[in-house]
Amino acid sequence: MFFDPVLYGFVFLGLFTPGPNVIMLTSSGVRFGFWRTLPHLFGVVLGVGITAGITAMGVGAAVTASPVLNTVLKLGAGGFILWMAWGLWKASAKPRAAQDPDEKPLSFWGAVLFQWINPKVWAVAFAASAGYSAGLPMLLEALRLGTAFSSLNLVVCLFWTAAGSLLTALLATPMAWKVFLRVMAVLLAASALLVFR
């Protein structure tokens, strides 16, 4: 069956719960607003779909089976997440209207590429591919999984980006901004631990 409600429920819960994408999109919604975050958002949606699709084609199993490749990807993912967390930690603690106009959200292509080292996306995609296969030919299975991930992730990303954008009203002082950014930076850094589970 191409549309499997159990698969969609699993994927939705896997993507909705906090992880690097949720933290980064919420933070970007707060810092840059909903509209400026859209390229980042759409990059996440496309990247997650591609990652899920290639997982269904057996790439996830190949990565898991190669200890060297697995370690390299884990180190790259952990390093990139910590680098992003450091950027949040030192970001200017000014309300959005007073921010430096040179600060920019993650780009579309940056967000697409990040999904290929995002440990949470790989874990959810690998579990979905292994546990909810429909037994279709490989390309149809990849399309089925990629479509499920992208369509559900669009809803998830819109929710968290909008939530972040709405949080701006509560962050009226530089101290409130600083506390928020520091908390999000710590959460993002902590999500790097998922890489080494």
Rosetta blueprint (number, residue, H / E / L):
1 M L
2 F L
3 F L
4 D L
5 P H
6 V H
7 L H
8 Y H
9 G H
10 F H
11 V H
12 F H
13 L H
14 G H
15 L H
16 F H
17 T L
18 P L
19 G L
20 P H
21 N H
22 V H
23 I H
24 M H
25 L H
26 T H
27 S H
28 S H
29 G H
30 V H
31 R H
32 F H
33 G L
34 F H
35 W H
36 R H
37 T H
38 L H
39 P H
40 H H
41 L H
42 F H
43 G H
44 V H
45 V H
46 L H
47 G H
48 V H
49 G H
50 I H
51 T H
52 A H
53 G H
54 I H
55 T H
56 A H
57 M L
58 G L
59 V H
60 G H
61 A H
62 A H
63 V H
64 T H
65 A H
66 S L
67 P H
68 V H
69 L H
70 N H
71 T H
72 V H
73 L H
74 K H
75 L H
76 G H
77 A H
78 G H
79 G H
80 F H
81 I H
82 L H
83 W H
84 M H
85 A H
86 W H
87 G H
88 L H
89 W H
90 K L
91 A L
92 S L
93 A L
94 K L
95 P L
96 R H
97 A H
98 A H
99 Q L
100 D L
101 P L
102 D L
103 E L
104 K L
105 P L
106 L L
107 S L
108 F H
109 W H
110 G H
111 A H
112 V H
113 L H
114 F H
115 Q H
116 W L
117 I L
118 N L
119 P H
120 K H
121 V H
122 W H
123 A H
124 V H
125 A H
126 F H
127 A H
128 A H
129 S H
130 A H
131 G H
132 Y L
133 S L
134 A L
135 G L
136 L L
137 P L
138 M H
139 L H
140 L H
141 E H
142 A H
143 L H
144 R H
145 L H
146 G H
147 T H
148 A H
149 F H
150 S H
151 S H
152 L H
153 N H
154 L H
155 V H
156 V H
157 C H
158 L H
159 F H
160 W H
161 T H
162 A H
163 A H
164 G H
165 S H
166 L H
167 L H
168 T H
169 A H
170 L H
171 L L
172 A L
173 T L
174 P H
175 M H
176 A H
177 W H
178 K H
179 V H
180 F H
181 L H
182 R H
183 V H
184 M H
185 A H
186 V H
187 L H
188 L H
189 A H
190 A H
191 S H
192 A H
193 L H
194 L H
195 V H
196 F H
197 R L
